[in-house]
Amino acid sequence: MARVLGRIRLSRFQGLEDVTTSPERQRLAIEKWADVNGHEIVGWAEDLDLGRSVDPLTAPELSK
C-alpha cells in the first residue's frame, strides 16, 4: 500500500459550487481512486483560487 497526498486545486473558487469541479467532488474522486488502487491518503493540500500556471511545487498548500 502506497501512502499518497491528495491535492485539490480550483482556479476560481468564490464559494460557488460547480458540480463538476467542486472541492468536495475532487476529494471524492481522489478518495475513490486511492481506494481502488490500494493507496492510503495521508494528507491533503487544497489550493483554491489558484490557476494551473502555478508550478505545483510552489503552490501554497502543496509546498508546505
N, CA, C and O atoms as CSV, one atom per row, in Angstrom:
chain,resi,resn,atom,element,x,y,z
A,1,MET,N,N,0.851,-1.182,0.000
A,1,MET,CA,C,0.000,0.000,0.000
A,1,MET,C,C,0.894,1.242,0.000
A,1,MET,O,O,1.748,1.411,0.870
A,2,ALA,N,N,0.682,2.085,-0.973
A,2,ALA,CA,C,1.431,3.342,-1.046
A,2,ALA,C,C,0.708,4.419,-0.249
A,2,ALA,O,O,-0.520,4.434,-0.166
A,3,ARG,N,N,1.475,5.297,0.320
A,3,ARG,CA,C,0.917,6.457,1.025
A,3,ARG,C,C,0.966,7.633,0.062
A,3,ARG,O,O,2.011,7.913,-0.526
A,4,VAL,N,N,-0.156,8.320,-0.102
A,4,VAL,CA,C,-0.235,9.404,-1.081
A,4,VAL,C,C,-0.809,10.664,-0.454
A,4,VAL,O,O,-1.465,10.626,0.588
A,5,LEU,N,N,-0.543,11.771,-1.116
A,5,LEU,CA,C,-1.085,13.069,-0.724
A,5,LEU,C,C,-2.176,13.435,-1.718
A,5,LEU,O,O,-1.947,13.423,-2.927
A,6,GLY,N,N,-3.350,13.757,-1.218
A,6,GLY,CA,C,-4.434,14.199,-2.091
A,6,GLY,C,C,-4.307,15.691,-2.353
A,6,GLY,O,O,-4.064,16.471,-1.433
A,7,ARG,N,N,-4.472,16.088,-3.616
A,7,ARG,CA,C,-4.364,17.507,-3.951
A,7,ARG,C,C,-5.638,17.975,-4.634
A,7,ARG,O,O,-6.101,17.379,-5.606
A,8,ILE,N,N,-6.191,19.056,-4.101
A,8,ILE,CA,C,-7.371,19.692,-4.677
A,8,ILE,C,C,-6.957,21.077,-5.134
A,8,ILE,O,O,-6.386,21.852,-4.367
A,9,ARG,N,N,-7.252,21.383,-6.400
A,9,ARG,CA,C,-6.926,22.705,-6.933
A,9,ARG,C,C,-8.119,23.207,-7.728
A,9,ARG,O,O,-8.713,22.482,-8.527
A,10,LEU,N,N,-8.446,24.445,-7.490
A,10,LEU,CA,C,-9.549,25.069,-8.209
A,10,LEU,C,C,-9.125,26.485,-8.533
A,10,LEU,O,O,-8.761,27.251,-7.640
A,11,SER,N,N,-9.170,26.836,-9.814
A,11,SER,CA,C,-8.649,28.146,-10.206
A,11,SER,C,C,-9.561,29.297,-9.811
A,11,SER,O,O,-9.074,30.385,-9.502
A,12,ARG,N,N,-10.851,29.087,-9.815
A,12,ARG,CA,C,-11.766,30.171,-9.431
A,12,ARG,C,C,-12.775,29.655,-8.419
A,12,ARG,O,O,-13.792,29.062,-8.780
A,13,PHE,N,N,-12.485,29.882,-7.177
A,13,PHE,CA,C,-13.377,29.425,-6.115
A,13,PHE,C,C,-13.874,30.643,-5.361
A,13,PHE,O,O,-13.116,31.297,-4.644
A,14,GLN,N,N,-15.147,30.940,-5.528
A,14,GLN,CA,C,-15.730,32.105,-4.867
A,14,GLN,C,C,-16.936,31.680,-4.034
A,14,GLN,O,O,-17.904,32.426,-3.885
A,15,GLY,N,N,-16.854,30.477,-3.502
A,15,GLY,CA,C,-17.969,29.970,-2.726
A,15,GLY,C,C,-19.055,29.364,-3.594
A,15,GLY,O,O,-20.042,28.842,-3.076
A,16,LEU,N,N,-18.889,29.424,-4.895
A,16,LEU,CA,C,-19.861,28.846,-5.818
A,16,LEU,C,C,-19.433,27.426,-6.122
A,16,LEU,O,O,-18.273,27.177,-6.450
A,17,GLU,N,N,-20.340,26.523,-6.016
A,17,GLU,CA,C,-20.012,25.119,-6.222
A,17,GLU,C,C,-20.381,24.679,-7.629
A,17,GLU,O,O,-21.560,24.518,-7.944
A,18,ASP,N,N,-19.393,24.488,-8.462
A,18,ASP,CA,C,-19.593,23.905,-9.779
A,18,ASP,C,C,-19.640,22.400,-9.564
A,18,ASP,O,O,-18.705,21.824,-9.009
A,19,VAL,N,N,-20.705,21.767,-9.992
A,19,VAL,CA,C,-20.876,20.345,-9.703
A,19,VAL,C,C,-19.811,19.467,-10.343
A,19,VAL,O,O,-19.629,18.324,-9.922
A,20,THR,N,N,-19.106,19.967,-11.344
A,20,THR,CA,C,-18.098,19.132,-11.995
A,20,THR,C,C,-16.717,19.272,-11.379
A,20,THR,O,O,-15.911,18.347,-11.475
A,21,THR,N,N,-16.422,20.395,-10.753
A,21,THR,CA,C,-15.059,20.613,-10.261
A,21,THR,C,C,-14.986,21.061,-8.809
A,21,THR,O,O,-13.919,21.465,-8.348
A,22,SER,N,N,-16.074,21.001,-8.092
A,22,SER,CA,C,-16.073,21.494,-6.718
A,22,SER,C,C,-15.020,20.758,-5.887
A,22,SER,O,O,-14.688,19.609,-6.179
A,23,PRO,N,N,-14.502,21.416,-4.859
A,23,PRO,CA,C,-13.522,20.741,-3.994
A,23,PRO,C,C,-14.051,19.424,-3.421
A,23,PRO,O,O,-13.308,18.448,-3.319
A,24,GLU,N,N,-15.309,19.396,-3.055
A,24,GLU,CA,C,-15.886,18.174,-2.494
A,24,GLU,C,C,-15.888,17.051,-3.524
A,24,GLU,O,O,-15.580,15.903,-3.204
A,25,ARG,N,N,-16.234,17.387,-4.753
A,25,ARG,CA,C,-16.266,16.374,-5.811
A,25,ARG,C,C,-14.850,15.873,-6.121
A,25,ARG,O,O,-14.646,14.678,-6.335
A,26,GLN,N,N,-13.889,16.774,-6.143
A,26,GLN,CA,C,-12.499,16.366,-6.365
A,26,GLN,C,C,-12.032,15.439,-5.248
A,26,GLN,O,O,-11.371,14.433,-5.505
A,27,ARG,N,N,-12.378,15.782,-4.006
A,27,ARG,CA,C,-11.981,14.952,-2.858
A,27,ARG,C,C,-12.566,13.543,-2.986
A,27,ARG,O,O,-11.869,12.555,-2.755
A,28,LEU,N,N,-13.838,13.454,-3.351
A,28,LEU,CA,C,-14.475,12.143,-3.513
A,28,LEU,C,C,-13.801,11.329,-4.613
A,28,LEU,O,O,-13.591,10.126,-4.455
A,29,ALA,N,N,-13.463,11.977,-5.719
A,29,ALA,CA,C,-12.803,11.277,-6.827
A,29,ALA,C,C,-11.422,10.777,-6.412
A,29,ALA,O,O,-11.030,9.666,-6.768
A,30,ILE,N,N,-10.692,11.585,-5.668
A,30,ILE,CA,C,-9.357,11.187,-5.208
A,30,ILE,C,C,-9.465,10.041,-4.209
A,30,ILE,O,O,-8.685,9.091,-4.270
A,31,GLU,N,N,-10.426,10.123,-3.292
A,31,GLU,CA,C,-10.625,9.050,-2.314
A,31,GLU,C,C,-10.982,7.741,-3.013
A,31,GLU,O,O,-10.491,6.677,-2.635
A,32,LYS,N,N,-11.835,7.820,-4.031
A,32,LYS,CA,C,-12.219,6.618,-4.782
A,32,LYS,C,C,-11.000,6.034,-5.495
A,32,LYS,O,O,-10.776,4.824,-5.460
A,33,TRP,N,N,-10.208,6.903,-6.146
A,33,TRP,CA,C,-9.009,6.441,-6.847
A,33,TRP,C,C,-8.062,5.736,-5.877
A,33,TRP,O,O,-7.542,4.663,-6.179
A,34,ALA,N,N,-7.844,6.343,-4.718
A,34,ALA,CA,C,-6.933,5.763,-3.732
A,34,ALA,C,C,-7.440,4.401,-3.267
A,34,ALA,O,O,-6.661,3.456,-3.140
A,35,ASP,N,N,-8.731,4.300,-3.016
A,35,ASP,CA,C,-9.320,3.047,-2.558
A,35,ASP,C,C,-9.184,1.953,-3.619
A,35,ASP,O,O,-8.771,0.834,-3.316
A,36,VAL,N,N,-9.530,2.283,-4.850
A,36,VAL,CA,C,-9.464,1.309,-5.946
A,36,VAL,C,C,-8.034,0.825,-6.177
A,36,VAL,O,O,-7.817,-0.336,-6.523
A,37,ASN,N,N,-7.073,1.705,-5.988
A,37,ASN,CA,C,-5.675,1.376,-6.253
A,37,ASN,C,C,-4.899,0.940,-5.011
A,37,ASN,O,O,-3.688,0.731,-5.069
A,38,GLY,N,N,-5.601,0.806,-3.894
A,38,GLY,CA,C,-4.969,0.303,-2.680
A,38,GLY,C,C,-4.008,1.263,-2.015
A,38,GLY,O,O,-3.031,0.834,-1.401
A,39,HIS,N,N,-4.268,2.563,-2.127
A,39,HIS,CA,C,-3.401,3.567,-1.529
A,39,HIS,C,C,-4.055,4.184,-0.296
A,39,HIS,O,O,-5.277,4.178,-0.150
A,40,GLU,N,N,-3.222,4.708,0.575
A,40,GLU,CA,C,-3.701,5.394,1.782
A,40,GLU,C,C,-3.417,6.887,1.653
A,40,GLU,O,O,-2.269,7.286,1.452
A,41,ILE,N,N,-4.449,7.708,1.766
A,41,ILE,CA,C,-4.270,9.157,1.724
A,41,ILE,C,C,-3.817,9.599,3.108
A,41,ILE,O,O,-4.526,9.405,4.095
A,42,VAL,N,N,-2.634,10.192,3.169
A,42,VAL,CA,C,-2.064,10.585,4.461
A,42,VAL,C,C,-2.165,12.085,4.719
A,42,VAL,O,O,-1.840,12.551,5.811
A,43,GLY,N,N,-2.610,12.832,3.731
A,43,GLY,CA,C,-2.760,14.274,3.904
A,43,GLY,C,C,-3.418,14.893,2.692
A,43,GLY,O,O,-3.569,14.263,1.645
A,44,TRP,N,N,-3.805,16.143,2.862
A,44,TRP,CA,C,-4.479,16.877,1.788
A,44,TRP,C,C,-3.843,18.240,1.602
A,44,TRP,O,O,-3.427,18.880,2.567
A,45,ALA,N,N,-3.769,18.679,0.352
A,45,ALA,CA,C,-3.352,20.039,0.005
A,45,ALA,C,C,-4.490,20.638,-0.813
A,45,ALA,O,O,-4.815,20.137,-1.889
A,46,GLU,N,N,-5.087,21.696,-0.309
A,46,GLU,CA,C,-6.181,22.370,-1.016
A,46,GLU,C,C,-5.731,23.757,-1.427
A,46,GLU,O,O,-5.574,24.644,-0.588
A,47,ASP,N,N,-5.528,23.941,-2.711
A,47,ASP,CA,C,-5.170,25.246,-3.254
A,47,ASP,C,C,-6.358,25.763,-4.054
A,47,ASP,O,O,-6.571,25.364,-5.200
A,48,LEU,N,N,-7.122,26.647,-3.444
A,48,LEU,CA,C,-8.297,27.220,-4.098
A,48,LEU,C,C,-7.947,28.604,-4.613
A,48,LEU,O,O,-7.104,29.291,-4.037
A,49,ASP,N,N,-8.586,29.009,-5.685
A,49,ASP,CA,C,-8.277,30.285,-6.354
A,49,ASP,C,C,-6.833,30.308,-6.834
A,49,ASP,O,O,-6.139,31.314,-6.696
A,50,LEU,N,N,-6.393,29.201,-7.393
A,50,LEU,CA,C,-5.018,29.085,-7.865
A,50,LEU,C,C,-5.031,28.548,-9.290
A,50,LEU,O,O,-5.500,27.436,-9.531
A,51,GLY,N,N,-4.527,29.324,-10.223
A,51,GLY,CA,C,-4.513,28.934,-11.630
A,51,GLY,C,C,-3.548,27.801,-11.916
A,51,GLY,O,O,-2.622,27.548,-11.145
A,52,ARG,N,N,-3.768,27.123,-13.024
A,52,ARG,CA,C,-2.915,25.985,-13.384
A,52,ARG,C,C,-1.521,26.395,-13.827
A,52,ARG,O,O,-0.637,25.548,-13.951
A,53,SER,N,N,-1.314,27.681,-14.067
A,53,SER,CA,C,0.016,28.139,-14.487
A,53,SER,C,C,1.018,28.151,-13.332
A,53,SER,O,O,2.222,28.278,-13.557
A,54,VAL,N,N,0.527,28.019,-12.103
A,54,VAL,CA,C,1.415,27.996,-10.934
A,54,VAL,C,C,2.061,26.614,-10.827
A,54,VAL,O,O,1.373,25.594,-10.876
A,55,ASP,N,N,3.366,26.590,-10.683
A,55,ASP,CA,C,4.101,25.340,-10.521
A,55,ASP,C,C,3.588,24.634,-9.264
A,55,ASP,O,O,3.579,25.234,-8.189
A,56,PRO,N,N,3.161,23.374,-9.375
A,56,PRO,CA,C,2.619,22.671,-8.210
A,56,PRO,C,C,3.556,22.667,-7.004
A,56,PRO,O,O,3.096,22.705,-5.863
A,57,LEU,N,N,4.852,22.621,-7.245
A,57,LEU,CA,C,5.798,22.575,-6.133
A,57,LEU,C,C,5.931,23.903,-5.406
A,57,LEU,O,O,6.506,23.959,-4.319
A,58,THR,N,N,5.403,24.975,-5.994
A,58,THR,CA,C,5.426,26.273,-5.319
A,58,THR,C,C,4.031,26.717,-4.899
A,58,THR,O,O,3.866,27.819,-4.375
A,59,ALA,N,N,3.037,25.884,-5.120
A,59,ALA,CA,C,1.670,26.200,-4.692
A,59,ALA,C,C,1.645,26.305,-3.167
A,59,ALA,O,O,2.318,25.530,-2.487
A,60,PRO,N,N,0.884,27.247,-2.625
A,60,PRO,CA,C,0.911,27.499,-1.177
A,60,PRO,C,C,0.730,26.256,-0.298
A,60,PRO,O,O,1.539,26.019,0.599
A,61,GLU,N,N,-0.296,25.477,-0.536
A,61,GLU,CA,C,-0.560,24.324,0.333
A,61,GLU,C,C,0.317,23.129,-0.007
A,61,GLU,O,O,0.786,22.425,0.888
A,62,LEU,N,N,0.538,22.900,-1.276
A,62,LEU,CA,C,1.313,21.725,-1.676
A,62,LEU,C,C,2.785,21.869,-1.329
A,62,LEU,O,O,3.473,20.867,-1.132
A,63,SER,N,N,3.273,23.083,-1.253
A,63,SER,CA,C,4.697,23.281,-0.960
A,63,SER,C,C,5.019,23.256,0.530
A,63,SER,O,O,6.182,23.398,0.908
A,64,LYS,N,N,4.011,23.076,1.385
A,64,LYS,CA,C,4.251,23.026,2.840
A,64,LYS,C,C,4.982,21.763,3.224
A,64,LYS,O,O,5.269,21.549,4.402
